[in-house]
Amino acid sequence: MTSPRPFLLLALLLLGYLLWEQWRTDYGQPSAPPSTAATAPAADTAPAAIPLDDVPSASTAPGEVPATPRPEAAAAEGGQRIVVATDVLRVEIDTRGGNVVVADLLAYPQQPKQPQPVRLLDDSANGYFVANSGLVSAQGAPAAPDHNASFTATATEYALAAGQDRVEVPLTWQSDAGLTVRKIYTFERGSYVIGQRQEIANQGAAPWTGNAYRELRRVPLTVDKRGLKGYTNPEQYSFVGAAWYSPEHKFQKLAFDKFAKDPLNLSTTGGWVAMIQHYFFAAWIPPADQAEQYTTASLPANGQTRYLIRAVAPATTVAPGETRALESRLYVGPKIQSTLDDVAPGLSLTANYGIFTFISAPLHWVLDKLHALTGNWGFAIILLVLLIKAVFYKLSEAQYRSMARMRKVAPRMQALKERYGDDRQKLNQAMLELYQKEKINPLGGCLPMLIQIPVFFALYWVLIESVELRQAPFIGWIQNLSAPDPYFVLPILNAAAMLLTQHLTPMTGMDPTQAKIMKFMPVAFSVLFAFFPAGLVLYWATNAILSLIQQYIITKRVEAGEQTKPAKA
């Protein structure tokens, strides 16, 4: 086997993987699972009609949702804004609907060393992404406040004071029929979880029956895909869309362009619904023991399409003189995998690793432990590569020993090629005899690499998806591992390692075209890596340098005729 074959195999597998991922995005997204009969609401407690289009259709029968929603009604004048500030969040709540319409993540600046934080929730036209909630009444029951109703508040600003760990923000809605609803948001220090409690007090003469619902609405995220810099932008490869979790179907996701084809309609207990994007997400998390109905829809609004995912609670009845409280939680923040499963089961899966999750999740856990040890994500990446190289040392040794033996017999292979010329049959027979005599396995250079490739792909997604690496400093000139190396030092180091590796790699039997491709590869990778995040290039450069050292030592031993016990395949 000549040397370019492992590289060509790697390139082929990488191309196949990218094609597979694109196919999954375009055609392979699984349809939303059907409703589970065991947890579906009974007919007499079916959800009331919920305004998909902000104006309920008069022709809609109780318990149904319009099959084809009308265009979303033009937004009425917004209500009063209530600003809530904690140590990690700055939130704006609109008294029109009592909805969370703005959420700034104070610990995550948009750009390094700049005060402007990431705005995850936003009610502006171009970045529209809000968390709505409300109540709807069953037929004949008194009216209740949906996500367009007007609430009142006693204050417009709330903040965690020094020594205070919790703050509550109450909003109130009242009807002439004696129904009072208090929507209370709870914020805690150091937490991205916002508690919500809807207290329904019925002072009227008739019982109230209806459903609570919570939803996330947004427009697609705009990602720059222009030129080579856009092509290497990790944000465009990270999933953006709706996601949900259920104990039966686990983590599922739905891209925006699949909303019409595969709408979600699922009844489950113990799950959650979310809208996710690169590094950050928002999720409504109902009580773990409460059966909910999950649905999706897309709505035209102001010349745009807004996508929503909704969770509807079971029907609730509040008798005259009775008060009932309906609770839920809203997560608005980063994909910090070490803490998300403590918030809700499966929430860490929002860091979407795709088919390599079973490998990527343990790798992230190890990377997190190494960061705790070193205090630096760059050094943690280097140590992780060292650990991976140690785990695969025997496989790599077999690969490099095979290549070293090929290099050692290269002059004899060249002589055979000159002797037999164009007689391919005799040449192949002679080369096979040479392989047998020298105990060379033609597949020895490919098989170890084939086994290691899934691990490399899995680590690639860890480095792409880990919010912990976002804007994390390394050393010296690299103060942001999620941005390209400003002085291209790492791409140059990687290219140098590749060039030196080529020098150790046998070239016998390679045609001129292959030789030119091999010589061009370091240059091509250097240009490509110049635009990749420094954390990824640090991984590749470290791996290339360690591989070069290992290959150099093994090659020199083989060339010196050192007798060692053959490594097991």
Residue pairs with C-beta under 8 A, 6 or more apart in sequence:
1 402
1 406
1 442
1 443
1 444
1 445
1 446
2 406
2 506
2 507
2 508
2 509
2 510
2 514
3 403
3 406
3 445
3 505
3 506
3 507
3 510
3 518
4 510
4 514
4 517
4 518
5 445
5 446
6 399
6 445
6 446
6 449
7 518
7 521
9 446
9 449
9 450
10 449
10 453
13 450
13 453
14 457
17 457
21 354
24 354
25 255
29 253
29 254
29 255
29 258
29 262
30 252
30 262
31 262
32 252
32 254
32 262
32 263
32 264
32 265
32 266
32 296
33 246
33 248
33 249
33 252
33 266
34 265
34 266
35 265
35 266
35 267
35 293
36 248
36 266
36 267
36 268
39 267
39 268
39 269
39 291
40 267
40 291
40 293
41 47
41 267
41 291
41 293
41 314
41 315
43 63
45 314
45 315
46 62
46 63
46 315
47 63
47 136
47 211
47 213
47 293
47 312
47 315
48 62
48 63
48 136
48 137
48 138
48 139
48 210
48 211
48 315
49 56
49 57
49 60
49 61
49 62
49 63
49 64
49 65
49 136
50 56
50 65
50 136
50 146
50 211
50 213
50 310
50 312
51 136
51 146
51 147
51 148
52 65
52 66
52 69
52 297
52 299
52 308
53 66
53 69
53 70
53 71
53 72
53 73
53 299
54 72
54 73
54 75
54 147
54 148
55 70
55 73
57 66
57 70
60 66
62 138
62 139
65 295
69 297
69 299
71 299
71 300
71 301
72 299
72 300
72 301
72 302
72 306
74 302
75 302
76 96
76 148
77 96
78 94
78 96
78 123
79 94
79 95
79 96
79 97
79 150
79 151
80 94
80 95
80 153
80 156
81 92
81 93
81 94
81 95
81 156
82 92
82 93
82 94
82 95
82 153
82 155
82 156
82 157
82 158
82 169
82 171
83 90
83 91
83 92
83 156
83 157
83 158
84 90
84 91
84 92
84 93
84 157
84 158
84 159
84 167
84 169
84 185
84 187
85 91
85 157
85 158
85 159
85 160
86 159
86 160
86 167
86 187
86 188
86 189
86 191
87 106
87 160
87 189
87 190
88 105
88 106
88 107
88 190
88 191
88 192
88 333
89 103
89 104
89 105
89 106
89 187
89 192
89 194
89 332
89 333
90 102
90 103
90 104
90 106
90 117
91 100
91 102
91 103
91 104
91 121
91 187
91 194
91 332
92 100
92 101
92 102
92 103
93 99
93 100
93 101
93 169
93 171
93 185
94 101
94 123
95 150
95 151
95 152
95 153
95 171
96 148
96 149
96 150
96 151
97 132
97 133
97 134
97 145
97 146
97 147
97 148
97 149
97 151
98 133
98 134
98 145
98 147
98 149
98 151
98 171
98 173
98 183
99 130
99 131
99 132
99 133
99 147
100 121
100 130
100 131
100 185
100 194
100 330
100 332
101 121
101 122
101 123
101 130
101 131
102 119
102 121
102 122
102 123
103 119
103 120
103 121
103 131
103 282
103 332
104 117
104 118
104 119
104 120
105 117
105 118
105 119
105 120
105 192
105 280
105 332
105 333
105 334
106 117
107 117
108 117
108 118
108 279
108 280
108 334
108 467
108 470
108 471
109 115
109 116
109 117
109 118
109 471
110 116
110 117
110 118
112 471
112 479
112 480
112 483
118 280
119 127
120 129
120 280
120 282
120 332
120 333
121 129
121 130
121 131
121 282
121 332
122 128
122 129
122 130
123 130
125 302
125 304
126 219
126 222
127 219
128 217
128 218
128 219
128 304
128 306
129 216
129 217
129 218
129 219
129 275
129 282
130 216
130 217
130 218
131 214
131 215
131 216
131 282
131 284
131 330
131 332
132 147
132 214
132 215
132 216
132 217
133 147
133 183
133 196
133 198
133 212
133 213
133 214
133 215
133 284
133 328
134 144
134 145
134 146
134 147
134 148
134 149
134 212
134 213
135 144
135 145
135 146
135 181
135 198
135 200
135 210
135 211
135 212
135 213
136 144
136 146
136 210
136 211
136 213
137 143
137 144
137 208
137 209
137 210
138 209
138 210
138 211
138 315
141 206
141 207
141 208
141 209
141 210
142 175
142 177
142 178
142 179
142 202
142 204
142 206
142 208
143 175
143 177
143 179
144 175
144 179
144 181
144 200
144 208
144 210
145 151
145 173
145 181
145 183
147 215
149 173
150 173
151 171
151 172
151 173
151 183
152 171
152 172
152 173
153 169
153 170
153 171
153 172
154 170
158 167
158 169
158 187
159 167
160 166
160 167
160 187
160 189
164 189
165 188
165 189
166 186
166 187
166 188
166 189
167 186
167 187
168 184
168 185
168 186
168 187
169 184
169 185
169 186
169 187
170 182
170 183
170 184
171 182
171 183
171 184
171 185
172 180
172 181
172 182
172 183
173 180
173 181
173 182
173 183
174 180
174 181
177 204
177 206
178 202
178 203
178 204
178 205
178 320
179 200
179 201
179 202
179 203
179 204
179 208
180 200
180 201
180 203
181 198
181 199
181 200
181 201
182 197
182 198
182 199
182 201
183 196
183 197
183 198
184 196
184 197
184 198
184 199
185 194
185 195
185 196
186 194
186 195
186 196
186 197
187 194
187 195
188 195
192 331
192 332
192 333
192 334
193 285
193 329
193 330
193 331
193 343
194 329
194 330
194 331
194 332
195 327
195 329
195 330
196 214
196 327
196 328
196 329
196 330
197 325
197 326
197 327
198 212
198 325
198 326
198 327
199 323
199 324
199 325
200 208
200 316
200 318
200 323
200 324
200 325
200 326
201 318
201 322
201 323
202 208
202 318
202 319
202 320
202 321
202 322
202 323
203 320
203 321
204 320
205 320
206 320
207 317
207 318
207 319
207 320
208 317
208 318
209 315
209 316
209 317
209 318
210 315
210 316
211 312
211 313
211 314
211 315
211 316
212 312
212 313
212 316
212 326
212 328
213 310
213 311
213 312
213 313
214 273
214 284
214 286
214 310
214 311
214 328
214 330
215 284
215 308
215 309
215 310
215 311
216 242
216 273
216 274
216 275
216 282
216 283
216 284
216 308
216 309
217 299
217 306
217 307
217 308
218 275
218 306
218 307
218 308
219 304
219 305
219 306
219 307
220 240
220 256
220 305
220 307
221 240
221 277
223 230
223 233
223 235
223 236
223 240
224 230
224 233
224 236
225 231
225 233
225 236
228 527
228 528
228 531
229 531
230 236
231 531
232 528
232 531
232 532
234 278
234 464
234 482
234 533
234 536
235 278
237 464
238 277
238 278
238 279
238 352
238 464
238 465
239 253
239 255
239 276
239 277
239 352
240 255
240 256
240 276
240 277
240 278
241 253
241 254
241 255
241 256
241 258
241 275
241 276
241 307
242 253
242 254
242 256
242 259
242 264
242 273
242 274
242 275
242 276
242 296
242 307
242 309
243 251
243 252
243 253
243 254
243 273
243 274
243 275
243 276
243 281
243 350
244 251
244 252
244 253
244 264
244 266
244 271
244 272
244 273
244 274
244 294
244 309
245 251
245 252
245 271
245 272
245 344
245 345
245 346
245 347
245 349
246 252
246 266
246 268
246 270
246 271
246 294
247 268
247 269
247 270
247 271
247 345
248 268
249 266
249 268
250 346
250 349
251 346
251 349
251 350
253 276
253 352
254 262
254 264
254 296
254 309
256 298
256 305
256 307
259 296
259 297
259 298
259 307
260 298
263 295
263 296
263 297
264 294
264 295
264 296
264 309
265 293
265 294
265 295
266 293
266 294
266 295
267 291
267 292
267 293
267 294
268 291
268 292
268 294
269 288
269 289
269 290
269 291
269 292
270 288
270 289
270 345
271 286
271 292
271 294
271 346
272 283
272 284
272 285
272 286
272 311
272 344
272 346
272 347
273 283
273 284
273 294
273 309
273 310
273 311
274 281
274 282
274 283
274 284
274 309
274 331
274 350
275 281
275 282
275 283
275 307
275 309
276 335
276 350
276 352
278 465
279 334
279 335
279 465
279 467
279 470
280 333
280 334
280 335
280 467
281 331
281 333
281 335
281 350
282 330
282 331
282 332
283 330
283 331
283 344
283 347
283 350
284 311
284 328
284 329
284 330
285 328
285 329
285 330
285 331
285 343
285 344
285 347
286 292
286 311
286 313
286 328
287 327
287 328
288 344
288 345
290 313
290 314
291 314
292 311
292 312
292 313
292 314
293 311
293 312
294 309
294 310
294 311
294 312
295 309
295 310
295 312
296 307
296 308
296 309
296 310
297 307
297 308
297 310
298 305
298 306
298 307
298 308
299 305
299 306
299 307
299 308
300 306
311 328
313 326
313 328
316 324
316 326
318 324
329 343
329 344
331 343
331 344
331 347
334 467
335 348
335 350
335 351
335 465
335 466
335 467
336 467
336 468
337 348
337 351
337 361
337 364
337 368
337 466
338 365
338 368
340 347
340 348
340 350
341 347
341 348
348 361
349 357
351 364
351 465
351 466
351 467
352 465
353 360
353 361
353 458
353 461
353 462
353 465
354 461
356 454
356 457
356 458
356 461
359 454
359 455
359 458
360 458
360 459
360 461
360 462
360 465
363 384
363 455
363 458
363 459
363 462
364 462
364 466
366 384
366 387
367 377
367 380
367 381
367 384
367 462
367 466
368 468
370 379
370 380
370 383
370 384
371 377
371 380
371 468
373 380
373 383
374 380
374 383
376 473
376 474
376 475
377 468
377 469
377 472
377 474
377 481
377 535
378 472
378 473
378 474
378 475
378 478
378 481
378 535
378 538
379 474
381 463
381 481
381 535
381 538
381 539
381 542
382 538
382 542
384 459
385 539
385 542
385 543
385 546
386 542
386 546
388 455
388 459
388 543
389 396
389 543
389 546
389 547
389 550
392 448
392 451
392 452
392 455
393 550
394 567
394 568
395 447
395 448
395 451
395 452
396 448
396 452
396 547
396 550
397 550
397 554
397 567
398 444
398 447
398 448
398 567
398 568
398 569
399 444
399 445
399 446
399 447
399 448
399 449
400 550
400 551
400 554
400 555
401 444
401 554
401 558
401 566
401 567
402 440
402 441
402 444
402 445
403 444
403 445
403 504
403 505
403 506
403 551
403 555
404 504
404 551
404 554
404 555
404 557
404 558
404 559
405 438
405 439
405 440
405 558
406 413
406 440
406 445
406 506
406 508
407 504
407 505
407 506
407 555
407 558
407 559
408 438
408 558
408 559
409 434
409 438
409 440
410 506
410 507
410 508
412 434
413 431
413 434
413 508
413 509
414 508
416 427
416 430
416 431
416 434
417 427
417 508
417 509
419 430
420 426
420 427
420 430
434 440
435 441
435 442
439 566
441 569
444 569
447 569
456 543
459 539
460 536
460 539
463 469
463 533
463 535
463 536
463 539
464 533
464 536
469 481
469 482
469 533
469 535
470 482
471 480
471 481
471 482
471 483
472 480
472 481
472 482
472 535
473 479
473 480
473 481
474 481
474 534
474 538
477 485
477 486
477 487
477 489
478 485
478 486
478 490
478 534
478 538
480 534
481 533
481 534
481 535
481 538
482 533
482 534
482 535
483 533
483 534
484 530
484 531
484 532
484 533
484 534
484 537
485 491
485 530
485 534
485 537
488 526
488 530
490 529
490 534
490 537
490 538
490 541
491 525
491 526
491 527
491 529
491 530
491 537
491 541
492 526
493 541
493 544
493 545
494 525
494 526
494 529
494 537
494 540
494 541
494 544
495 522
495 523
495 525
495 526
496 522
497 541
497 544
497 545
497 547
497 548
498 521
498 522
498 525
498 544
499 522
500 548
500 552
501 544
501 547
501 548
501 551
502 518
502 519
502 522
504 548
504 551
504 552
504 555
505 518
507 515
507 518
510 518
529 536
529 537
529 540
557 564
